[in-house]
Amino acid sequence: NYSKESMSKLINYVTEPYKTNNGRYICTRGCSKNSILRNMYTIKRAHHKEKGKQGEHFVISITPDNLIIYIRN
């Protein structure tokens, strides 16, 4: 979706404690993991990118033998 509210819902969904081992598996780039939405929108305003696609969600899954499988949503 293209709204700040939908991005907030997505962040809340993907960072739920039971999915992230209480935040242990959260990694961000260019943002603090404690204030992801606020930091993202500060960066978006600085680059005049507040409209259109709001972000991307990446999943990194590690197999039992430590092979990394990269999925881009």
N, CA, C and O atoms as CSV, one atom per row, in Angstrom:
chain,resi,resn,atom,element,x,y,z
A,1,ASN,N,N,0.842,-1.184,0.000
A,1,ASN,CA,C,0.000,0.000,0.000
A,1,ASN,C,C,0.878,1.236,0.000
A,1,ASN,O,O,2.095,1.141,0.163
A,2,TYR,N,N,0.271,2.381,-0.181
A,2,TYR,CA,C,1.029,3.608,-0.338
A,2,TYR,C,C,0.817,4.606,0.798
A,2,TYR,O,O,1.159,5.778,0.642
A,3,SER,N,N,0.269,4.184,1.924
A,3,SER,CA,C,0.038,5.120,3.022
A,3,SER,C,C,0.977,4.838,4.189
A,3,SER,O,O,1.483,3.729,4.354
A,4,LYS,N,N,1.194,5.882,4.995
A,4,LYS,CA,C,2.028,5.742,6.197
A,4,LYS,C,C,1.377,4.764,7.175
A,4,LYS,O,O,2.077,4.025,7.867
A,5,GLU,N,N,0.058,4.753,7.237
A,5,GLU,CA,C,-0.661,3.855,8.137
A,5,GLU,C,C,-0.444,2.391,7.759
A,5,GLU,O,O,-0.267,1.538,8.629
A,6,SER,N,N,-0.459,2.104,6.449
A,6,SER,CA,C,-0.234,0.721,6.023
A,6,SER,C,C,1.194,0.293,6.321
A,6,SER,O,O,1.436,-0.863,6.666
A,7,MET,N,N,2.142,1.215,6.190
A,7,MET,CA,C,3.529,0.898,6.524
A,7,MET,C,C,3.676,0.635,8.016
A,7,MET,O,O,4.418,-0.262,8.417
A,8,SER,N,N,2.986,1.397,8.828
A,8,SER,CA,C,3.000,1.185,10.276
A,8,SER,C,C,2.448,-0.193,10.634
A,8,SER,O,O,3.006,-0.894,11.479
A,9,LYS,N,N,1.349,-0.575,9.986
A,9,LYS,CA,C,0.762,-1.896,10.231
A,9,LYS,C,C,1.718,-3.005,9.815
A,9,LYS,O,O,1.848,-4.010,10.512
A,10,LEU,N,N,2.382,-2.825,8.687
A,10,LEU,CA,C,3.339,-3.823,8.216
A,10,LEU,C,C,4.507,-3.968,9.203
A,10,LEU,O,O,4.905,-5.083,9.538
A,11,ILE,N,N,5.045,-2.849,9.658
A,11,ILE,CA,C,6.159,-2.892,10.620
A,11,ILE,C,C,5.721,-3.586,11.894
A,11,ILE,O,O,6.452,-4.424,12.423
A,12,ASN,N,N,4.549,-3.255,12.394
A,12,ASN,CA,C,4.043,-3.911,13.606
A,12,ASN,C,C,3.864,-5.408,13.394
A,12,ASN,O,O,4.147,-6.205,14.289
A,13,TYR,N,N,3.395,-5.788,12.216
A,13,TYR,CA,C,3.175,-7.205,11.905
A,13,TYR,C,C,4.492,-7.981,11.852
A,13,TYR,O,O,4.612,-9.042,12.465
A,14,VAL,N,N,5.469,-7.460,11.127
A,14,VAL,CA,C,6.716,-8.215,10.947
A,14,VAL,C,C,7.635,-8.163,12.162
A,14,VAL,O,O,8.581,-8.946,12.251
A,15,THR,N,N,7.371,-7.253,13.098
A,15,THR,CA,C,8.223,-7.161,14.289
A,15,THR,C,C,7.567,-7.716,15.555
A,15,THR,O,O,8.048,-7.478,16.663
A,16,GLU,N,N,6.475,-8.451,15.390
A,16,GLU,CA,C,5.819,-9.034,16.559
A,16,GLU,C,C,6.819,-9.901,17.330
A,16,GLU,O,O,7.572,-10.665,16.726
A,17,PRO,N,N,6.826,-9.782,18.664
A,17,PRO,CA,C,7.824,-10.475,19.485
A,17,PRO,C,C,7.919,-11.981,19.243
A,17,PRO,O,O,9.021,-12.529,19.252
A,18,TYR,N,N,6.799,-12.659,19.028
A,18,TYR,CA,C,6.874,-14.108,18.846
A,18,TYR,C,C,7.513,-14.487,17.513
A,18,TYR,O,O,7.984,-15.613,17.355
A,19,LYS,N,N,7.536,-13.562,16.552
A,19,LYS,CA,C,8.147,-13.823,15.251
A,19,LYS,C,C,9.633,-13.487,15.234
A,19,LYS,O,O,10.375,-13.974,14.382
A,20,THR,N,N,10.061,-12.661,16.171
A,20,THR,CA,C,11.418,-12.112,16.132
A,20,THR,C,C,12.250,-12.461,17.358
A,20,THR,O,O,13.288,-11.847,17.607
A,21,ASN,N,N,11.787,-13.458,18.132
A,21,ASN,CA,C,12.471,-13.812,19.376
A,21,ASN,C,C,12.652,-12.559,20.235
A,21,ASN,O,O,13.757,-12.225,20.661
A,22,ASN,N,N,11.514,-11.871,20.476
A,22,ASN,CA,C,11.481,-10.628,21.255
A,22,ASN,C,C,12.407,-9.554,20.700
A,22,ASN,O,O,13.071,-8.848,21.458
A,23,GLY,N,N,12.450,-9.432,19.379
A,23,GLY,CA,C,13.230,-8.390,18.718
A,23,GLY,C,C,14.656,-8.782,18.386
A,23,GLY,O,O,15.369,-8.022,17.731
A,24,ARG,N,N,15.074,-9.928,18.815
A,24,ARG,CA,C,16.454,-10.372,18.581
A,24,ARG,C,C,16.777,-10.544,17.096
A,24,ARG,O,O,17.921,-10.351,16.684
A,25,TYR,N,N,15.782,-10.904,16.297
A,25,TYR,CA,C,16.012,-11.151,14.881
A,25,TYR,C,C,15.644,-9.976,13.986
A,25,TYR,O,O,15.501,-10.144,12.775
A,26,ILE,N,N,15.492,-8.802,14.560
A,26,ILE,CA,C,15.182,-7.614,13.769
A,26,ILE,C,C,16.489,-6.917,13.397
A,26,ILE,O,O,17.344,-6.661,14.244
A,27,CYS,N,N,16.613,-6.624,12.120
A,27,CYS,CA,C,17.789,-5.905,11.638
A,27,CYS,C,C,17.292,-4.797,10.717
A,27,CYS,O,O,16.421,-5.029,9.880
A,28,THR,N,N,17.831,-3.622,10.865
A,28,THR,CA,C,17.422,-2.508,10.016
A,28,THR,C,C,18.644,-1.928,9.322
A,28,THR,O,O,19.785,-2.181,9.711
A,29,ARG,N,N,18.382,-1.161,8.306
A,29,ARG,CA,C,19.465,-0.478,7.597
A,29,ARG,C,C,19.090,0.987,7.489
A,29,ARG,O,O,18.114,1.336,6.826
A,30,GLY,N,N,19.856,1.840,8.135
A,30,GLY,CA,C,19.593,3.269,8.104
A,30,GLY,C,C,18.561,3.725,9.119
A,30,GLY,O,O,18.178,4.895,9.122
A,31,CYS,N,N,18.102,2.824,9.982
A,31,CYS,CA,C,17.090,3.141,10.982
A,31,CYS,C,C,17.438,2.453,12.299
A,31,CYS,O,O,18.147,1.447,12.326
A,32,SER,N,N,16.930,3.010,13.371
A,32,SER,CA,C,17.004,2.343,14.663
A,32,SER,C,C,15.874,1.331,14.722
A,32,SER,O,O,14.753,1.650,14.326
A,33,LYS,N,N,16.130,0.128,15.201
A,33,LYS,CA,C,15.050,-0.859,15.257
A,33,LYS,C,C,14.001,-0.506,16.303
A,33,LYS,O,O,12.938,-1.126,16.333
A,34,ASN,N,N,14.269,0.469,17.158
A,34,ASN,CA,C,13.299,0.906,18.165
A,34,ASN,C,C,12.377,2.011,17.661
A,34,ASN,O,O,11.373,2.314,18.306
A,35,SER,N,N,12.696,2.610,16.532
A,35,SER,CA,C,11.835,3.669,15.982
A,35,SER,C,C,11.877,3.617,14.451
A,35,SER,O,O,12.172,4.613,13.791
A,36,ILE,N,N,11.582,2.457,13.912
A,36,ILE,CA,C,11.699,2.211,12.472
A,36,ILE,C,C,10.859,3.188,11.652
A,36,ILE,O,O,11.383,3.842,10.750
A,37,LEU,N,N,9.576,3.296,11.952
A,37,LEU,CA,C,8.696,4.140,11.130
A,37,LEU,C,C,9.130,5.603,11.171
A,37,LEU,O,O,9.211,6.252,10.128
A,38,ARG,N,N,9.408,6.121,12.355
A,38,ARG,CA,C,9.831,7.527,12.469
A,38,ARG,C,C,11.119,7.767,11.696
A,38,ARG,O,O,11.226,8.751,10.964
A,39,ASN,N,N,12.094,6.886,11.847
A,39,ASN,CA,C,13.359,7.043,11.139
A,39,ASN,C,C,13.178,6.935,9.631
A,39,ASN,O,O,13.775,7.704,8.878
A,40,MET,N,N,12.358,5.987,9.186
A,40,MET,CA,C,12.122,5.837,7.754
A,40,MET,C,C,11.521,7.103,7.151
A,40,MET,O,O,11.924,7.536,6.072
A,41,TYR,N,N,10.563,7.687,7.848
A,41,TYR,CA,C,9.915,8.879,7.301
A,41,TYR,C,C,10.795,10.112,7.383
A,41,TYR,O,O,10.639,11.024,6.571
A,42,THR,N,N,11.707,10.170,8.327
A,42,THR,CA,C,12.688,11.263,8.358
A,42,THR,C,C,13.569,11.181,7.115
A,42,THR,O,O,13.834,12.195,6.469
A,43,ILE,N,N,14.018,9.982,6.784
A,43,ILE,CA,C,14.850,9.770,5.598
A,43,ILE,C,C,14.045,10.048,4.328
A,43,ILE,O,O,14.552,10.674,3.397
A,44,LYS,N,N,12.791,9.582,4.287
A,44,LYS,CA,C,11.944,9.800,3.115
A,44,LYS,C,C,11.711,11.293,2.875
A,44,LYS,O,O,11.763,11.749,1.732
A,45,ARG,N,N,11.454,12.060,3.941
A,45,ARG,CA,C,11.256,13.505,3.793
A,45,ARG,C,C,12.525,14.175,3.266
A,45,ARG,O,O,12.455,15.059,2.413
A,46,ALA,N,N,13.677,13.755,3.771
A,46,ALA,CA,C,14.946,14.351,3.344
A,46,ALA,C,C,15.191,14.136,1.846
A,46,ALA,O,O,15.831,14.961,1.195
A,47,HIS,N,N,14.685,13.034,1.308
A,47,HIS,CA,C,14.883,12.713,-0.104
A,47,HIS,C,C,13.627,12.933,-0.949
A,47,HIS,O,O,13.572,12.523,-2.108
A,48,HIS,N,N,12.619,13.582,-0.360
A,48,HIS,CA,C,11.368,13.885,-1.074
A,48,HIS,C,C,10.741,12.627,-1.667
A,48,HIS,O,O,10.322,12.623,-2.825
A,49,LYS,N,N,10.678,11.560,-0.872
A,49,LYS,CA,C,10.133,10.264,-1.316
A,49,LYS,C,C,8.956,9.827,-0.440
A,49,LYS,O,O,8.835,8.649,-0.103
A,50,GLU,N,N,8.092,10.775,-0.073
A,50,GLU,CA,C,6.981,10.461,0.822
A,50,GLU,C,C,5.765,9.886,0.105
A,50,GLU,O,O,4.813,9.457,0.757
A,51,LYS,N,N,5.783,9.872,-1.196
A,51,LYS,CA,C,4.658,9.345,-1.966
A,51,LYS,C,C,5.108,8.086,-2.712
A,51,LYS,O,O,6.305,7.833,-2.852
A,52,GLY,N,N,4.155,7.315,-3.178
A,52,GLY,CA,C,4.483,6.100,-3.921
A,52,GLY,C,C,4.766,4.933,-2.992
A,52,GLY,O,O,4.323,4.916,-1.843
A,53,LYS,N,N,5.495,3.972,-3.492
A,53,LYS,CA,C,5.820,2.760,-2.740
A,53,LYS,C,C,6.556,3.137,-1.456
A,53,LYS,O,O,7.526,3.894,-1.488
A,54,GLN,N,N,6.089,2.603,-0.329
A,54,GLN,CA,C,6.613,3.025,0.959
A,54,GLN,C,C,7.795,2.206,1.469
A,54,GLN,O,O,8.532,2.679,2.335
A,55,GLY,N,N,7.993,1.023,0.970
A,55,GLY,CA,C,9.122,0.247,1.456
A,55,GLY,C,C,9.103,-1.164,0.922
A,55,GLY,O,O,8.224,-1.542,0.148
A,56,GLU,N,N,10.086,-1.940,1.347
A,56,GLU,CA,C,10.176,-3.343,0.976
A,56,GLU,C,C,10.453,-4.167,2.219
A,56,GLU,O,O,11.058,-3.694,3.182
A,57,HIS,N,N,10.005,-5.383,2.178
A,57,HIS,CA,C,10.205,-6.321,3.284
A,57,HIS,C,C,11.072,-7.460,2.780
A,57,HIS,O,O,10.755,-8.088,1.770
A,58,PHE,N,N,12.147,-7.722,3.470
A,58,PHE,CA,C,13.049,-8.810,3.099
A,58,PHE,C,C,13.004,-9.881,4.179
A,58,PHE,O,O,12.890,-9.572,5.365
A,59,VAL,N,N,13.092,-11.115,3.772
A,59,VAL,CA,C,13.131,-12.240,4.707
A,59,VAL,C,C,14.423,-12.997,4.464
A,59,VAL,O,O,14.741,-13.354,3.330
A,60,ILE,N,N,15.161,-13.239,5.527
A,60,ILE,CA,C,16.353,-14.069,5.436
A,60,ILE,C,C,16.103,-15.284,6.318
A,60,ILE,O,O,15.910,-15.153,7.526
A,61,SER,N,N,16.106,-16.453,5.715
A,61,SER,CA,C,15.878,-17.698,6.447
A,61,SER,C,C,17.162,-18.496,6.480
A,61,SER,O,O,17.802,-18.694,5.447
A,62,ILE,N,N,17.539,-18.950,7.648
A,62,ILE,CA,C,18.763,-19.720,7.807
A,62,ILE,C,C,18.375,-21.171,8.060
A,62,ILE,O,O,17.601,-21.471,8.969
A,63,THR,N,N,18.922,-22.063,7.248
A,63,THR,CA,C,18.628,-23.484,7.366
A,63,THR,C,C,19.458,-24.098,8.496
A,63,THR,O,O,20.423,-23.487,8.956
A,64,PRO,N,N,19.092,-25.295,8.944
A,64,PRO,CA,C,19.862,-25.935,10.030
A,64,PRO,C,C,21.359,-26.073,9.744
A,64,PRO,O,O,22.172,-26.061,10.669
A,65,ASP,N,N,21.724,-26.203,8.469
A,65,ASP,CA,C,23.150,-26.309,8.147
A,65,ASP,C,C,23.756,-24.943,7.803
A,65,ASP,O,O,24.812,-24.866,7.176
A,66,ASN,N,N,23.071,-23.860,8.223
A,66,ASN,CA,C,23.536,-22.478,8.111
A,66,ASN,C,C,23.637,-21.943,6.685
A,66,ASN,O,O,24.361,-20.977,6.443
A,67,LEU,N,N,22.928,-22.548,5.745
A,67,LEU,CA,C,22.843,-21.969,4.416
A,67,LEU,C,C,21.809,-20.848,4.473
A,67,LEU,O,O,20.726,-21.034,5.028
A,68,ILE,N,N,22.122,-19.720,3.921
A,68,ILE,CA,C,21.199,-18.585,3.956
A,68,ILE,C,C,20.376,-18.565,2.676
A,68,ILE,O,O,20.919,-18.625,1.573
A,69,ILE,N,N,19.065,-18.480,2.838
A,69,ILE,CA,C,18.128,-18.392,1.729
A,69,ILE,C,C,17.572,-16.976,1.754
A,69,ILE,O,O,16.987,-16.570,2.758
A,70,TYR,N,N,17.736,-16.226,0.696
A,70,TYR,CA,C,17.336,-14.827,0.625
A,70,TYR,C,C,16.046,-14.723,-0.183
A,70,TYR,O,O,15.968,-15.194,-1.317
A,71,ILE,N,N,15.028,-14.094,0.425
A,71,ILE,CA,C,13.736,-13.926,-0.231
A,71,ILE,C,C,13.419,-12.441,-0.264
A,71,ILE,O,O,13.480,-11.774,0.769
A,72,ARG,N,N,13.085,-11.918,-1.418
A,72,ARG,CA,C,12.708,-10.518,-1.535
A,72,ARG,C,C,11.229,-10.453,-1.833
A,72,ARG,O,O,10.771,-10.989,-2.842
A,73,ASN,N,N,10.464,-9.788,-0.945
A,73,ASN,CA,C,9.014,-9.646,-1.133
A,73,ASN,C,C,8.700,-8.339,-1.793
A,73,ASN,O,O,7.532,-8.035,-2.036
